[in-house]
Amino acid sequence: MADRNDAAGVRSRAEDERFMKEAVKQAKKAYAREETPIGCVIVQNGVIIARGYNRRNTEKSGLAHAELLAIRKANRKTGDWRLEDCTLYVTLEPCQMCAGAIVQSRIRRVVIGAMNPKAGCAGSVLNLLQRKEFNHQVEIERGVLQEECSALLSEFFRELRARKAERPS
C-alpha cells in the first residue's frame, strides 16, 4: 500500500506494521497467561503511549479487554478522556463494547490485524466505528499483519481444545 496523508502527517504501511508488531507482543503476553491472545497499543505523535492485552480470566472481569485497558492507560497518560489525535492498533477486530469505547474516546484511527466474523464491530458483524448517526466516526485500516494475528489466535484455540480433550471427564 502506498503512503497516505492524514491529520497526523504521512503514515505508511511500514509504520502500521511496526506498531502492529508491538500489539502482537502484547497478545503474546496474554497467550503466556493462558488468556485469549489479543493485544493493543495506542500511538500518539508516533510514540506508543499505552499498551494492553486481554486479561478477562486474570481479572475475572468481562471488561478486561485489551482495548479498554489500553484506553484507560492512555487517558491517564494524556490527562484527558479524549484521544482525538491517537491511533489504536489491535490484533483482533474490536467487539461492540470496545468499539463503543473507541468512539466515546474519540480515537481518530483504528488499525486491525485479524477480523472477527463472529463478534467484530468494525465491519464484520456491525460497523459501530463508522455509524453516521454517531457524533464521531473512526478511520479504519484492516488486515495489517493479518496472517500473524490470525495464526496466533488459531494456535491458542487449537492448544486450548487439546488441553480440554486431555482432561478426564
DSSP file with accessible surface (Angstrom, degrees, kcal/mol):
  #  RESIDUE AA STRUCTURE BP1 BP2  ACC     N-H-->O    O-->H-N    N-H-->O    O-->H-N    TCO  KAPPA ALPHA  PHI   PSI    X-CA   Y-CA   Z-CA
    1    1 A M              0   0  136      0, 0.0    12,-0.5     0, 0.0     3,-0.1   0.000 360.0 360.0 360.0 139.3    0.0    0.0    0.0
    2    2 A A        -     0   0   80      1,-0.1     0, 0.0    10,-0.1     0, 0.0  -0.277 360.0 -85.2 -74.4 160.5    1.3    3.5   -0.8
    3    3 A D        -     0   0  107      9,-0.1     2,-0.3     7,-0.0     9,-0.2  -0.285  47.2-159.3 -59.9 152.0    1.9    6.1    1.8
    4    4 A R  E     -A   11   0A  46      7,-2.2     7,-2.4    -3,-0.1     2,-0.3  -0.983  11.4-128.4-135.4 148.8   -1.2    8.2    2.6
    5    5 A N  E     +A   10   0A 134     -2,-0.3     2,-0.3     5,-0.2     5,-0.2  -0.737  34.8 157.9 -94.1 143.4   -1.6   11.6    4.2
    6    6 A D  E >   -A    9   0A  32      3,-1.5     3,-2.2    -2,-0.3    -2,-0.0  -0.855  58.1 -72.3-148.4-173.0   -3.9   12.2    7.2
    7    7 A A  T 3  S+     0   0   95      1,-0.3     3,-0.1    -2,-0.3    -2,-0.0   0.775 128.8  48.5 -59.2 -29.0   -4.3   14.7   10.1
    8    8 A A  T 3  S-     0   0   49      1,-0.3    -1,-0.3    78,-0.0     2,-0.3   0.345 120.3 -99.7 -94.8   6.6   -1.2   13.5   11.9
    9    9 A G  E <  S-A    6   0A  33     -3,-2.2    -3,-1.5     2,-0.0     2,-0.4  -0.728  71.9 -10.4 111.2-162.6    1.1   13.6    8.8
   10   10 A V  E     -A    5   0A  86     -2,-0.3     2,-0.4    -5,-0.2    -5,-0.2  -0.606  60.2-172.7 -80.8 130.7    2.3   10.9    6.5
   11   11 A R  E     -A    4   0A   8     -7,-2.4    -7,-2.2    -2,-0.4     2,-0.3  -0.954   3.3-163.2-119.4 146.8    1.6    7.3    7.5
   12   12 A S     >  -     0   0   28     -2,-0.4     4,-2.3    -9,-0.2     5,-0.2  -0.848  34.4-115.3-127.4 162.0    2.9    4.2    5.8
   13   13 A R  H  > S+     0   0   57    -12,-0.5     4,-2.7    -2,-0.3     5,-0.2   0.888 118.1  57.8 -59.6 -36.9    2.1    0.6    5.8
   14   14 A A  H  > S+     0   0   66      1,-0.2     4,-2.4     2,-0.2    -1,-0.2   0.903 105.9  48.2 -62.1 -41.0    5.5    0.0    7.3
   15   15 A E  H  > S+     0   0   36      2,-0.2     4,-2.3     1,-0.2     5,-0.2   0.926 111.1  50.6 -66.0 -42.8    4.7    2.2   10.2
   16   16 A D  H  X S+     0   0    0     -4,-2.3     4,-2.5     1,-0.2    -2,-0.2   0.917 111.5  48.6 -59.8 -41.7    1.4    0.4   10.7
   17   17 A E  H  X S+     0   0   65     -4,-2.7     4,-2.3     2,-0.2    -1,-0.2   0.900 107.9  54.8 -66.5 -38.3    3.2   -2.9   10.7
   18   18 A R  H  X S+     0   0  130     -4,-2.4     4,-1.1     1,-0.2    -2,-0.2   0.944 113.5  40.6 -60.4 -46.0    5.8   -1.7   13.2
   19   19 A F  H  X S+     0   0    3     -4,-2.3     4,-1.7     1,-0.2    -1,-0.2   0.866 111.4  56.4 -73.9 -32.4    3.1   -0.7   15.7
   20   20 A M  H  X S+     0   0    0     -4,-2.5     4,-2.7    -5,-0.2    -1,-0.2   0.889 101.4  58.1 -65.4 -35.1    1.0   -3.8   15.0
   21   21 A K  H  X S+     0   0  107     -4,-2.3     4,-1.9     1,-0.2    -1,-0.2   0.876 104.5  51.8 -60.3 -34.3    4.1   -5.9   15.9
   22   22 A E  H  X S+     0   0   44     -4,-1.1     4,-1.5     2,-0.2    -1,-0.2   0.889 108.5  50.0 -68.6 -37.8    4.0   -4.1   19.3
   23   23 A A  H  X S+     0   0    0     -4,-1.7     4,-2.3     2,-0.2    -2,-0.2   0.899 107.5  54.6 -65.4 -38.3    0.4   -5.1   19.6
   24   24 A V  H  X S+     0   0    3     -4,-2.7     4,-2.5     1,-0.2    -2,-0.2   0.904 103.3  56.0 -62.1 -39.1    1.3   -8.7   18.7
   25   25 A K  H  X S+     0   0  114     -4,-1.9     4,-1.3     1,-0.2    -1,-0.2   0.905 107.7  48.8 -58.9 -39.5    3.9   -8.6   21.6
   26   26 A Q  H  X S+     0   0    7     -4,-1.5     4,-1.7     2,-0.2     3,-0.3   0.914 108.5  53.1 -66.3 -41.3    1.0   -7.7   23.9
   27   27 A A  H  X S+     0   0    0     -4,-2.3     4,-2.5     1,-0.2    -2,-0.2   0.893 105.5  54.7 -60.5 -37.7   -1.1  -10.5   22.5
   28   28 A K  H  X S+     0   0  111     -4,-2.5     4,-2.4     1,-0.2    -1,-0.2   0.835 103.0  56.1 -67.0 -30.4    1.8  -12.9   23.2
   29   29 A K  H  X S+     0   0   92     -4,-1.3     4,-0.9    -3,-0.3    -1,-0.2   0.917 108.6  47.2 -64.3 -42.3    1.8  -11.8   26.9
   30   30 A A  H ><>S+     0   0    0     -4,-1.7     5,-2.9     1,-0.2     3,-1.0   0.938 110.4  52.6 -62.2 -46.0   -1.9  -12.7   27.1
   31   31 A Y  H ><5S+     0   0   35     -4,-2.5     3,-2.2     1,-0.3    -2,-0.2   0.915 104.7  55.1 -56.0 -45.4   -1.1  -16.1   25.4
   32   32 A A  H 3<5S+     0   0   79     -4,-2.4    -1,-0.3     1,-0.3    -2,-0.2   0.758 109.0  48.8 -62.2 -22.9    1.6  -16.8   28.0
   33   33 A R  T <<5S-     0   0  125     -3,-1.0    -1,-0.3    -4,-0.9    -2,-0.2   0.170 121.2-108.9-100.8  14.2   -1.0  -16.2   30.8
   34   34 A E  T < 5S+     0   0  119     -3,-2.2     2,-0.3     1,-0.2    -3,-0.2   0.794  77.2 134.7  59.4  32.8   -3.5  -18.5   29.0
   35   35 A E  S   <S-     0   0    1     -5,-2.9    -1,-0.2    -6,-0.1    -2,-0.1  -0.776  74.2 -83.8-100.8 153.5   -5.7  -15.6   28.1
   36   36 A T        -     0   0   20     -2,-0.3     2,-1.8     1,-0.1    18,-0.3  -0.394  54.9-113.6 -55.8 125.1   -7.1  -15.2   24.6
   37   37 A P        +     0   0    1      0, 0.0     2,-0.4     0, 0.0   -10,-0.2  -0.456  62.6 141.1 -77.0  85.5   -4.2  -13.6   22.7
   38   38 A I        -     0   0   24     -2,-1.8    16,-2.2   -11,-0.2     2,-0.3  -0.995  25.0-176.7-122.8 128.6   -5.4  -10.1   21.9
   39   39 A G  E     -B   53   0B   0     -2,-0.4    52,-2.2    14,-0.2     2,-0.3  -0.905   5.3-174.0-128.0 157.5   -3.1   -7.2   22.2
   40   40 A C  E     -BC  52  90B   0     12,-2.6    12,-2.5    -2,-0.3     2,-0.3  -0.997   7.6-174.8-149.8 142.7   -3.4   -3.4   21.7
   41   41 A V  E     -BC  51  89B   0     48,-2.0    48,-3.1    -2,-0.3     2,-0.5  -0.980  15.5-146.1-133.5 150.9   -1.2   -0.3   21.6
   42   42 A I  E     -BC  50  88B   0      8,-2.4     7,-2.9    -2,-0.3     8,-1.3  -0.977  16.1-160.0-118.6 130.4   -2.2    3.3   21.4
   43   43 A V  E     -BC  48  87B   0     44,-3.1    44,-2.4    -2,-0.5     2,-0.4  -0.914  11.5-178.7-116.8 135.2    0.0    5.7   19.5
   44   44 A Q  E >  S-BC  47  86B  43      3,-2.8     3,-1.7    -2,-0.4    42,-0.2  -0.997  76.1 -12.3-132.0 125.8    0.1    9.5   19.7
   45   45 A N  T 3  S-     0   0  122     40,-0.6    -1,-0.1    -2,-0.4     3,-0.1   0.871 130.0 -52.6  52.5  40.7    2.5   11.5   17.6
   46   46 A G  T 3  S+     0   0   27      1,-0.2     2,-0.4    -3,-0.0    -1,-0.3   0.570 118.6 105.7  77.3  10.4    4.4    8.4   16.5
   47   47 A V  E <  S-B   44   0B  91     -3,-1.7    -3,-2.8     0, 0.0     2,-0.5  -0.971  73.8-119.5-126.1 136.0    5.0    7.2   20.1
   48   48 A I  E     +B   43   0B  35     -2,-0.4    -5,-0.3    -5,-0.2     3,-0.1  -0.611  33.2 172.4 -71.7 122.7    3.3    4.4   22.0
   49   49 A I  E     +     0   0B  24     -7,-2.9     2,-0.3    -2,-0.5    -6,-0.2   0.544  63.0  20.0-107.5 -12.8    1.5    5.9   25.0
   50   50 A A  E     -B   42   0B   6     -8,-1.3    -8,-2.4    27,-0.0     2,-0.3  -0.987  57.1-167.9-157.2 149.3   -0.4    2.9   26.2
   51   51 A R  E     +B   41   0B  93     -2,-0.3     2,-0.3   -10,-0.2   -10,-0.2  -0.964  12.2 170.0-134.4 151.6   -0.4   -0.9   25.9
   52   52 A G  E     -B   40   0B   1    -12,-2.5   -12,-2.6    -2,-0.3     2,-0.3  -0.989  11.9-169.1-158.3 154.3   -2.9   -3.5   26.8
   53   53 A Y  E     -B   39   0B  26     -2,-0.3   -14,-0.2   -14,-0.2   -26,-0.1  -0.969  45.5 -77.3-142.8 157.5   -3.6   -7.2   26.5
   54   54 A N        +     0   0    2    -16,-2.2    11,-0.2    -2,-0.3   -19,-0.1  -0.302  49.0 163.6 -56.6 130.8   -6.6   -9.4   27.2
   55   55 A R     >  +     0   0   64      9,-2.8     4,-2.8     6,-0.1     6,-0.3  -0.029  27.1 126.9-138.5  28.9   -6.9  -10.1   31.0
   56   56 A R  H  >>S+     0   0   99      8,-0.3     5,-1.7     1,-0.2     4,-0.8   0.914  81.4  39.5 -59.4 -45.6  -10.5  -11.3   31.4
   57   57 A N  H  45S+     0   0   94      3,-0.2     3,-0.3     2,-0.2    -1,-0.2   0.922 116.5  50.5 -70.5 -43.4   -9.6  -14.5   33.2
   58   58 A T  H  45S+     0   0   67      1,-0.2    -2,-0.2     6,-0.1    -1,-0.2   0.919 121.8  32.5 -60.1 -46.0   -6.8  -12.9   35.2
   59   59 A E  H  <5S-     0   0   90     -4,-2.8    -1,-0.2     2,-0.2    -2,-0.2   0.475 101.5-130.8 -91.4  -4.3   -9.0  -10.1   36.4
   60   60 A K  T  <5 +     0   0  177     -4,-0.8     2,-0.4    -3,-0.3    -3,-0.2   0.917  68.6 121.0  53.1  47.2  -12.2  -12.2   36.4
   61   61 A S    > < -     0   0   40     -5,-1.7     3,-1.5    -6,-0.3    -2,-0.2  -0.979  64.4-149.1-146.1 129.7  -13.9   -9.4   34.5
   62   62 A G  T 3  S+     0   0   50     -2,-0.4     3,-0.1     1,-0.3    -6,-0.1   0.556 101.2  64.4 -69.3  -7.7  -15.6   -9.2   31.1
   63   63 A L  T 3  S+     0   0  112      1,-0.2     2,-1.5    -7,-0.1    -1,-0.3   0.515  72.7  95.7 -91.3  -6.7  -14.4   -5.6   31.0
   64   64 A A    <   +     0   0    1     -3,-1.5    -9,-2.8     4,-0.1    -8,-0.3  -0.240  52.2 147.1 -86.7  51.8  -10.7   -6.5   30.9
   65   65 A H     >  -     0   0   29     -2,-1.5     4,-2.4   -11,-0.2     5,-0.3  -0.561  60.0-114.6 -82.5 152.4  -10.3   -6.4   27.1
   66   66 A A  H  > S+     0   0    1      1,-0.2     4,-2.4    -2,-0.2     5,-0.2   0.893 114.5  49.8 -53.1 -46.2   -7.0   -5.2   25.6
   67   67 A E  H  > S+     0   0    7      1,-0.2     4,-2.9     2,-0.2    -1,-0.2   0.919 110.7  48.1 -64.0 -44.0   -8.6   -2.1   24.1
   68   68 A L  H  > S+     0   0   35      2,-0.2     4,-2.4     1,-0.2    -1,-0.2   0.906 112.3  48.9 -65.3 -40.7  -10.3   -1.0   27.3
   69   69 A L  H  X S+     0   0   25     -4,-2.4     4,-2.0     2,-0.2    -1,-0.2   0.919 114.0  46.3 -64.5 -41.7   -7.2   -1.4   29.4
   70   70 A A  H  X S+     0   0    0     -4,-2.4     4,-2.8    -5,-0.3    -2,-0.2   0.907 110.7  52.5 -68.1 -40.8   -5.1    0.5   26.8
   71   71 A I  H  X S+     0   0    9     -4,-2.9     4,-2.7     1,-0.2    -2,-0.2   0.935 108.5  50.7 -60.5 -44.6   -7.6    3.3   26.6
   72   72 A R  H  X S+     0   0  158     -4,-2.4     4,-2.0     1,-0.2    -1,-0.2   0.926 111.9  47.4 -59.9 -43.2   -7.6    3.7   30.4
   73   73 A K  H  X S+     0   0   88     -4,-2.0     4,-2.5     1,-0.2    -1,-0.2   0.912 111.3  50.7 -64.2 -41.9   -3.8    3.9   30.4
   74   74 A A  H  X S+     0   0    0     -4,-2.8     4,-2.7     2,-0.2     6,-0.3   0.892 107.8  53.6 -64.4 -37.7   -3.8    6.4   27.5
   75   75 A N  H  X>S+     0   0   42     -4,-2.7     4,-1.9     2,-0.2     5,-1.0   0.924 111.1  45.7 -61.5 -43.7   -6.4    8.6   29.4
   76   76 A R  H  <5S+     0   0  165     -4,-2.0    -2,-0.2     2,-0.2    -1,-0.2   0.914 113.5  50.0 -64.8 -41.7   -4.1    8.6   32.4
   77   77 A K  H  <5S+     0   0  148     -4,-2.5    -2,-0.2     1,-0.2    -1,-0.2   0.905 119.9  34.8 -64.4 -42.7   -1.1    9.4   30.3
   78   78 A T  H  <5S-     0   0   44     -4,-2.7    -1,-0.2     2,-0.2    -2,-0.2   0.664  99.8-131.0 -86.9 -18.4   -2.7   12.3   28.4
   79   79 A G  T  <5S+     0   0   68     -4,-1.9     2,-0.3    -5,-0.3    -3,-0.2   0.731  76.5  91.5  73.1  23.4   -4.8   13.5   31.3
   80   80 A D  S   <S-     0   0   60     -5,-1.0    -2,-0.2    -6,-0.3    -1,-0.2  -0.992  72.3-139.9-147.8 150.5   -7.9   13.6   29.1
   81   81 A W  S    S+     0   0  115     -2,-0.3     2,-0.5    -3,-0.1    -6,-0.1   0.694  86.7  85.0 -82.0 -18.7  -10.7   11.3   28.2
   82   82 A R        +     0   0   97      1,-0.1    24,-0.2    -7,-0.1     3,-0.1  -0.732  50.4 178.5 -86.6 129.7  -10.4   12.5   24.6
   83   83 A L    >   +     0   0    0     22,-3.5     3,-1.8    -2,-0.5    25,-0.7  -0.321  25.6 146.3-121.1  47.1   -7.9   10.7   22.5
   84   84 A E  T 3  S+     0   0  113      1,-0.3    -1,-0.1    23,-0.2    22,-0.1   0.730  70.4  46.3 -62.1 -27.2   -8.6   12.6   19.2
   85   85 A D  T 3  S+     0   0   67     -3,-0.1   -40,-0.6    22,-0.1     2,-0.3   0.054  97.4 101.2-105.0  26.9   -5.0   12.5   18.0
   86   86 A C  E <   -C   44   0B   0     -3,-1.8    23,-1.4    20,-0.2    22,-1.1  -0.788  56.1-149.9-114.7 154.7   -4.4    8.9   18.7
   87   87 A T  E     -Cd  43 109B   0    -44,-2.4   -44,-3.1    -2,-0.3     2,-0.5  -0.979  13.5-150.0-118.3 133.4   -4.3    5.7   16.6
   88   88 A L  E     -Cd  42 110B   0     21,-2.6    23,-3.0    -2,-0.4     2,-0.5  -0.911   7.0-162.4-105.2 127.1   -5.3    2.4   18.3
   89   89 A Y  E     +Cd  41 111B   0    -48,-3.1   -48,-2.0    -2,-0.5     2,-0.4  -0.945  15.2 174.1-108.1 127.8   -3.6   -0.8   16.9
   90   90 A V  E     -Cd  40 112B   0     21,-2.6    23,-2.1    -2,-0.5   -50,-0.2  -0.998  33.7-142.0-140.0 140.9   -5.3   -4.1   17.9
   91   91 A T  E    S+     0   0B   3    -52,-2.2    23,-2.8    -2,-0.4     2,-0.4   0.726  90.3  37.5 -75.4 -22.5   -4.7   -7.7   16.8
   92   92 A L  E    S- d   0 114B  22    -53,-0.3    23,-0.2    21,-0.2    -1,-0.1  -0.996  99.2 -94.2-132.9 138.0   -8.3   -8.7   16.6
   93   93 A E        -     0   0    3     21,-2.4    -2,-0.1    -2,-0.4    26,-0.1  -0.138  54.4-101.9 -46.4 132.3  -11.3   -6.6   15.4
   94   94 A P        -     0   0    0      0, 0.0    27,-3.3     0, 0.0    28,-0.1  -0.247  29.8-128.1 -62.7 147.0  -13.0   -4.9   18.4
   95   95 A C     >  -     0   0   20     25,-0.2     4,-2.9    26,-0.1     5,-0.2  -0.189  39.5 -88.1 -78.6-179.5  -16.2   -6.2   19.9
   96   96 A Q  H  > S+     0   0  114     23,-0.3     4,-2.2     1,-0.2     5,-0.2   0.881 127.6  50.6 -63.4 -36.8  -19.2   -4.0   20.4
   97   97 A M  H  > S+     0   0   62      2,-0.2     4,-2.1     1,-0.2    -1,-0.2   0.950 114.9  41.8 -66.9 -47.0  -18.1   -2.9   23.9
   98   98 A C  H  > S+     0   0    0      2,-0.2     4,-2.5     1,-0.2    -2,-0.2   0.895 112.6  53.9 -69.5 -38.6  -14.6   -1.9   22.7
   99   99 A A  H  X S+     0   0    0     -4,-2.9     4,-2.3     1,-0.2    -1,-0.2   0.922 109.2  49.7 -61.3 -41.5  -15.9   -0.3   19.5
  100  100 A G  H  X S+     0   0   29     -4,-2.2     4,-2.8    -5,-0.2    -2,-0.2   0.914 110.4  49.4 -62.1 -42.4  -18.2    1.8   21.7
  101  101 A A  H  X S+     0   0   23     -4,-2.1     4,-2.0     2,-0.2    -1,-0.2   0.883 109.1  53.0 -65.3 -36.2  -15.3    2.8   23.9
  102  102 A I  H  <>S+     0   0    0     -4,-2.5     5,-1.8     2,-0.2     4,-0.4   0.938 112.2  44.4 -64.0 -45.9  -13.2    3.7   20.9
  103  103 A V  H ><5S+     0   0    4     -4,-2.3     3,-1.5     1,-0.2    -2,-0.2   0.945 113.8  49.8 -63.0 -47.4  -16.0    6.0   19.6
  104  104 A Q  H 3<5S+     0   0  120     -4,-2.8    -1,-0.2     1,-0.3    -2,-0.2   0.826 109.2  52.3 -63.0 -30.5  -16.6    7.5   23.0
  105  105 A S  T 3<5S-     0   0   12     -4,-2.0   -22,-3.5    -5,-0.2    -1,-0.3   0.511 107.8-128.3 -82.1  -7.4  -12.8    8.2   23.4
  106  106 A R  T < 5 +     0   0   41     -3,-1.5   -20,-0.2    -4,-0.4    -3,-0.2   0.790  38.6 179.6  64.9  28.9  -12.8   10.0   20.1
  107  107 A I      < -     0   0    0     -5,-1.8   -23,-0.2     1,-0.1    -1,-0.2  -0.436  20.8-147.8 -62.0 133.5   -9.9    7.9   18.8
  108  108 A R        +     0   0   36    -22,-1.1    31,-2.6   -25,-0.7     2,-0.3   0.869  69.8  16.1 -74.2 -39.0   -9.1    9.1   15.3
  109  109 A R  E     -de  87 139B   0    -23,-1.4   -21,-2.6    29,-0.2     2,-0.4  -0.996  55.6-161.2-145.6 141.5   -7.9    5.8   13.7
  110  110 A V  E     -de  88 140B   0     29,-2.8    31,-2.5    -2,-0.3     2,-0.5  -0.992   6.3-161.5-125.1 131.9   -8.0    2.1   14.4
  111  111 A V  E     -de  89 141B   0    -23,-3.0   -21,-2.6    -2,-0.4     2,-0.4  -0.967  14.6-161.6-114.2 124.9   -5.7   -0.4   12.7
  112  112 A I  E     -de  90 142B   0     29,-3.1    32,-2.0    -2,-0.5    31,-0.6  -0.880  17.2-168.1-114.1 137.1   -6.8   -4.0   12.9
  113  113 A G  E    S+     0   0B   0    -23,-2.1    30,-0.6    -2,-0.4     2,-0.3   0.920  75.4  13.3 -79.5 -82.9   -4.9   -7.2   12.4
  114  114 A A  E    S-d   92   0B   2    -23,-2.8   -21,-2.4    31,-0.1    -1,-0.3  -0.725  75.3-128.0 -99.6 144.4   -7.4  -10.1   12.1
  115  115 A M        -     0   0   53     -2,-0.3    -1,-0.0   -23,-0.2     8,-0.0  -0.508  12.9-139.9 -84.6 159.5  -11.1   -9.6   11.5
  116  116 A N    >>  -     0   0   34     -2,-0.2     4,-3.0     1,-0.1     3,-0.8  -0.826  16.0-176.1-125.4  89.9  -13.7  -11.4   13.8
  117  117 A P  T 34 S+     0   0  102      0, 0.0    -1,-0.1     0, 0.0     6,-0.0   0.706  83.0  50.0 -64.3 -16.6  -16.6  -12.7   11.8
  118  118 A K  T 34 S-     0   0  194      1,-0.1    -2,-0.0     7,-0.0     0, 0.0   0.745 134.5  -0.4 -92.6 -25.2  -18.4  -13.9   14.9
  119  119 A A  T <4 S+     0   0   38     -3,-0.8   -23,-0.3   -26,-0.1     2,-0.2   0.347  86.6 134.7-147.8   7.6  -18.3  -10.7   17.1
  120  120 A G     <> -     0   0    0     -4,-3.0     5,-2.5   -25,-0.1     6,-1.5  -0.440  28.6-173.0 -74.5 137.5  -16.4   -8.0   15.2
  121  121 A C  T   5S+     0   0    4    -27,-3.3     7,-1.8     4,-0.2     8,-0.7  -0.098  71.0  76.8-121.8  34.1  -17.9   -4.5   15.3
  122  122 A A  B   5S-F  127   0C   0      5,-0.2     5,-0.3     6,-0.2    -1,-0.2  -0.112 129.9 -45.2-126.3  28.8  -15.6   -2.7   12.9
  123  123 A G  T   5S+     0   0   38      3,-3.2     4,-0.2    -3,-0.2    -2,-0.1   0.138 121.4  82.5 135.1 -21.0  -17.1   -4.2    9.8
  124  124 A S  T   5S-     0   0   47      2,-0.4    -3,-0.2    -8,-0.1     3,-0.1   0.990 117.0  -2.8 -78.2 -66.6  -17.7   -8.0   10.3
  125  125 A V  S   <S-     0   0   81     -5,-2.5     2,-0.3     1,-0.4    -4,-0.2   0.885 142.3 -11.5 -88.5 -47.8  -21.0   -8.2   12.2
  126  126 A L        -     0   0   85     -6,-1.5    -3,-3.2    -7,-0.0    -1,-0.4  -0.893  58.1-132.3-139.1 169.8  -21.5   -4.5   12.5
  127  127 A N  B >   +F  122   0C  41     -5,-0.3     3,-0.7    -2,-0.3    -5,-0.2  -0.740  34.5 159.8-128.6  83.9  -19.5   -1.3   12.0
  128  128 A L  G >   +     0   0   36     -7,-1.8     3,-0.7    -2,-0.4    -6,-0.2   0.695  68.0  68.8 -74.5 -18.2  -20.0    0.8   15.1
  129  129 A L  G 3  S+     0   0    0     -8,-0.7     9,-2.9     1,-0.2    -1,-0.2   0.705 107.8  34.2 -75.4 -18.7  -16.9    2.8   14.3
  130  130 A Q  G <  S+     0   0   75     -3,-0.7     2,-0.4     7,-0.2    -1,-0.2   0.059  75.6 143.1-128.8  30.4  -18.3    4.5   11.3
  131  131 A R    X   -     0   0  106     -3,-0.7     3,-1.4     5,-0.2     5,-0.2  -0.552  42.4-149.9 -72.2 122.5  -22.0    5.0   12.1
  132  132 A K  T 3  S+     0   0  183     -2,-0.4    -1,-0.2     1,-0.3     5,-0.0   0.749  93.5  67.7 -65.7 -22.2  -23.1    8.3   10.6
  133  133 A E  T 3  S+     0   0  137      2,-0.0    -1,-0.3     3,-0.0     2,-0.1   0.737  88.7  80.2 -70.0 -22.4  -25.7    8.6   13.4
  134  134 A F  S <  S-     0   0   88     -3,-1.4     3,-0.0     2,-0.1    -5,-0.0  -0.483  87.0-124.0 -82.8 159.0  -22.9    9.0   16.0
  135  135 A N  S    S+     0   0  119     -2,-0.1     2,-0.4     1,-0.1    -1,-0.1   0.492  95.6  45.3 -81.3  -1.9  -21.1   12.3   16.5
  136  136 A H        -     0   0   35     -5,-0.2     2,-0.4     2,-0.0    -5,-0.2  -0.993  63.5-168.6-143.2 133.7  -17.7   10.7   15.8
  137  137 A Q        -     0   0   85     -2,-0.4     2,-0.4    -7,-0.1    -7,-0.2  -0.931  16.4-138.9-119.8 149.2  -16.5    8.3   13.1
  138  138 A V        -     0   0    2     -9,-2.9     2,-0.3    -2,-0.4   -29,-0.2  -0.870  13.2-124.4-111.4 136.2  -13.2    6.4   13.1
  139  139 A E  E     -e  109   0B  66    -31,-2.6   -29,-2.8    -2,-0.4     2,-0.4  -0.597  33.6-155.4 -72.8 137.4  -10.9    5.8   10.2
  140  140 A I  E     -e  110   0B  19     -2,-0.3     2,-0.4   -31,-0.2   -29,-0.2  -0.963  19.6-173.7-123.2 136.2  -10.2    2.1    9.9
  141  141 A E  E     -e  111   0B  22    -31,-2.5   -29,-3.1    -2,-0.4     2,-0.3  -0.997  20.3-165.4-121.9 123.0   -7.3    0.2    8.4
  142  142 A R  E     +e  112   0B  98     -2,-0.4   -29,-0.2   -31,-0.2   -28,-0.1  -0.782  54.7  28.4-111.0 153.9   -7.9   -3.6    8.2
  143  143 A G    >   +     0   0   14    -30,-0.6     3,-1.3   -31,-0.6     2,-0.5   0.630  62.2 158.1  82.0  19.1   -5.6   -6.6    7.6
  144  144 A V  T 3  S-     0   0    0    -32,-2.0    -1,-0.2     1,-0.3     5,-0.1  -0.652  85.1 -12.4 -80.2 119.9   -2.3   -5.3    8.9
  145  145 A L  T 3> S+     0   0   31     -2,-0.5     4,-2.5     3,-0.1    -1,-0.3   0.840  90.8 161.7  54.5  38.0   -0.2   -8.4    9.8
  146  146 A Q  H <>  +     0   0   94     -3,-1.3     4,-2.9     1,-0.2     5,-0.3   0.879  65.2  51.1 -54.9 -46.2   -3.4  -10.4    9.4
  147  147 A E  H  > S+     0   0  166     -4,-0.2     4,-2.7     1,-0.2    -1,-0.2   0.923 112.0  46.3 -63.1 -42.9   -1.8  -13.7    8.9
  148  148 A E  H  > S+     0   0   76      2,-0.2     4,-1.9     1,-0.2    -1,-0.2   0.931 115.2  46.5 -64.9 -44.2    0.4  -13.4   12.1
  149  149 A C  H  X S+     0   0    2     -4,-2.5     4,-1.7     1,-0.2    -2,-0.2   0.929 115.5  45.8 -65.0 -43.4   -2.5  -12.2   14.2
  150  150 A S  H  X S+     0   0   40     -4,-2.9     4,-2.8    -5,-0.2    -2,-0.2   0.907 110.5  53.3 -65.6 -42.3   -4.8  -14.9   12.9
  151  151 A A  H  X S+     0   0   54     -4,-2.7     4,-2.8    -5,-0.3     5,-0.2   0.893 106.0  53.5 -62.6 -39.5   -2.2  -17.6   13.4
  152  152 A L  H  X S+     0   0   19     -4,-1.9     4,-2.1     2,-0.2    -1,-0.2   0.935 112.4  44.1 -61.5 -44.9   -1.6  -16.6   17.0
  153  153 A L  H  X S+     0   0   19     -4,-1.7     4,-2.5     2,-0.2     5,-0.2   0.931 113.6  50.3 -66.3 -43.7   -5.4  -16.9   17.7
  154  154 A S  H  X S+     0   0   62     -4,-2.8     4,-2.4     1,-0.2    -2,-0.2   0.920 111.3  48.5 -61.2 -44.5   -5.7  -20.2   15.8
  155  155 A E  H  X S+     0   0   83     -4,-2.8     4,-2.6     2,-0.2     5,-0.2   0.921 110.7  51.6 -62.1 -43.9   -2.7  -21.8   17.7
  156  156 A F  H  X S+     0   0    6     -4,-2.1     4,-2.5    -5,-0.2    -2,-0.2   0.945 113.1  43.2 -58.5 -49.7   -4.1  -20.6   21.0
  157  157 A F  H  X S+     0   0   75     -4,-2.5     4,-2.5     2,-0.2    -1,-0.2   0.857 111.3  54.8 -70.8 -30.5   -7.5  -22.2   20.4
  158  158 A R  H  X S+     0   0  140     -4,-2.4     4,-2.1    -5,-0.2    -1,-0.2   0.948 111.9  44.5 -63.1 -46.3   -6.0  -25.4   19.0
  159  159 A E  H  X S+     0   0   74     -4,-2.6     4,-2.6     2,-0.2    -2,-0.2   0.898 111.6  53.5 -64.5 -39.8   -4.0  -25.8   22.2
  160  160 A L  H  X S+     0   0   40     -4,-2.5     4,-2.3    -5,-0.2    -2,-0.2   0.935 109.5  47.5 -62.5 -44.8   -7.0  -24.9   24.3
  161  161 A R  H  X S+     0   0  154     -4,-2.5     4,-2.2     1,-0.2    -1,-0.2   0.908 111.7  51.2 -62.7 -39.4   -9.1  -27.6   22.6
  162  162 A A  H  X S+     0   0   47     -4,-2.1     4,-1.5     2,-0.2    -2,-0.2   0.914 109.9  49.4 -65.0 -42.7   -6.2  -30.1   23.1
  163  163 A R  H  X S+     0   0   60     -4,-2.6     4,-1.0     1,-0.2    -1,-0.2   0.916 111.5  49.2 -62.3 -41.5   -5.9  -29.3   26.8
  164  164 A K  H  < S+     0   0  122     -4,-2.3     3,-0.5     1,-0.2    -1,-0.2   0.883 108.8  52.8 -65.8 -37.7   -9.6  -29.8   27.2
  165  165 A A  H  < S+     0   0   86     -4,-2.2    -1,-0.2     1,-0.2    -2,-0.2   0.819 106.3  54.5 -67.9 -28.5   -9.6  -33.1   25.4
  166  166 A E  H  < S+     0   0  157     -4,-1.5    -1,-0.2    -5,-0.2    -2,-0.2   0.722  87.7  96.4 -78.1 -21.9   -6.8  -34.4   27.7
  167  167 A R  S  < S-     0   0  144     -4,-1.0     2,-0.1    -3,-0.5    -3,-0.0  -0.458  83.0-114.1 -72.1 138.1   -8.8  -33.6   30.9
  168  168 A P              0   0  124      0, 0.0    -1,-0.1     0, 0.0    -2,-0.1  -0.417 360.0 360.0 -69.2 145.0  -10.7  -36.6   32.4
  169  169 A S              0   0  174     -2,-0.1    -4,-0.0    -4,-0.1     0, 0.0  -0.375 360.0 360.0 -76.8 360.0  -14.5  -36.2   32.2
